[in-house]
Amino acid sequence: MRGFLLGLFLIPLAVIALLSIRPGGLRQQLRNAGRRLRLAILLAGAYLAGSLGARIFLPQGSLVIEYGLPVLALVLAGLFVVLGQDQA
C-alpha cells in the first residue's frame, strides 16, 4: 500500500520534471500531450468501429478479420505517428 501511495505522488512529479526540461516549457508540452490524447482517443474509436463492423458483417474466421484488423491497427498507428508530431 505504501508503494502505491508513493507511486501516486512520484509518477506525476517525474512527468512534470521531464516535461519542464523540454523546449517550450511545461505549458506547451501539456498542450501537446492533450492534443495527442485526443488523437489517440479518436483513432481508438476508429479501430473499434472498424472492428465492430468487421465482426458484424463478415463471417467468423474470415481472412479479412484475421489479417485486416491488424493491418487497420498498423495504419492507425502510422497515422498517430504522423499526426502526433510536435507542431512547429
C-alpha positions as CSV (number, residue, x, y, z in Angstrom):
1,M,0.0,0.0,0.0
2,R,2.9,2.4,0.8
3,G,4.4,1.7,-2.6
4,F,1.1,2.5,-4.4
5,L,0.8,5.8,-2.5
6,L,4.5,6.7,-3.1
7,G,3.9,6.0,-6.9
8,L,0.8,8.1,-6.8
9,F,2.9,11.1,-5.9
10,L,6.2,10.2,-7.5
11,I,4.9,9.5,-11.1
12,P,3.2,12.9,-11.6
13,L,6.3,14.7,-10.2
14,A,8.6,12.8,-12.6
15,V,6.3,13.6,-15.5
16,I,6.2,17.3,-14.6
17,A,10.0,17.4,-14.2
18,L,10.6,15.7,-17.5
19,L,8.1,17.9,-19.4
20,S,9.6,21.0,-17.8
21,I,13.0,20.5,-19.2
22,R,11.8,20.0,-22.8
23,P,11.9,23.0,-25.1
24,G,8.8,25.1,-25.0
25,G,8.1,24.7,-21.3
26,L,5.6,22.8,-19.3
27,R,2.5,24.6,-20.7
28,Q,3.4,23.8,-24.3
29,Q,4.3,20.2,-23.5
30,L,1.0,19.7,-21.7
31,R,-0.9,21.2,-24.6
32,N,0.9,18.7,-26.9
33,A,0.1,15.8,-24.6
34,G,-3.6,16.8,-24.6
35,R,-3.6,17.0,-28.3
36,R,-2.0,13.6,-28.6
37,L,-4.5,12.1,-26.1
38,R,-7.5,13.4,-28.1
39,L,-5.9,12.0,-31.3
40,A,-5.4,8.6,-29.6
41,I,-9.0,8.5,-28.4
42,L,-10.2,9.4,-31.9
43,L,-8.1,6.7,-33.6
44,A,-9.1,4.1,-30.9
45,G,-12.7,4.9,-31.7
46,A,-12.0,4.4,-35.4
47,Y,-10.4,1.0,-34.7
48,L,-13.3,-0.1,-32.5
49,A,-15.8,1.0,-35.2
50,G,-13.8,-1.0,-37.9
51,S,-13.5,-4.0,-35.6
52,L,-17.2,-3.9,-34.8
53,G,-18.2,-3.6,-38.4
54,A,-15.9,-6.4,-39.5
55,R,-17.2,-8.7,-36.8
56,I,-20.9,-8.0,-37.5
57,F,-20.9,-8.0,-41.3
58,L,-18.2,-10.6,-42.1
59,P,-18.3,-14.3,-41.3
60,Q,-16.3,-15.7,-38.4
61,G,-12.9,-17.0,-39.4
62,S,-12.8,-14.7,-42.5
63,L,-9.4,-13.7,-43.8
64,V,-10.4,-10.0,-43.6
65,I,-10.8,-10.4,-39.8
66,E,-7.6,-12.4,-39.4
67,Y,-5.4,-10.0,-41.4
68,G,-7.5,-6.9,-42.0
69,L,-7.8,-5.8,-38.3
70,P,-4.0,-6.0,-37.7
71,V,-3.4,-4.0,-40.9
72,L,-6.0,-1.5,-39.7
73,A,-4.2,-1.2,-36.4
74,L,-0.9,-0.6,-38.2
75,V,-2.4,2.1,-40.4
76,L,-3.9,3.9,-37.5
77,A,-0.6,3.7,-35.5
78,G,1.2,5.2,-38.5
79,L,-1.4,8.0,-38.6
80,F,-0.8,8.6,-34.9
81,V,3.0,8.9,-35.5
82,V,2.5,11.3,-38.4
83,L,-0.3,13.4,-36.9
84,G,1.0,13.3,-33.3
85,Q,4.3,15.2,-34.1
86,D,5.1,18.4,-32.3
87,Q,3.7,21.4,-34.1
88,A,6.3,23.9,-35.4
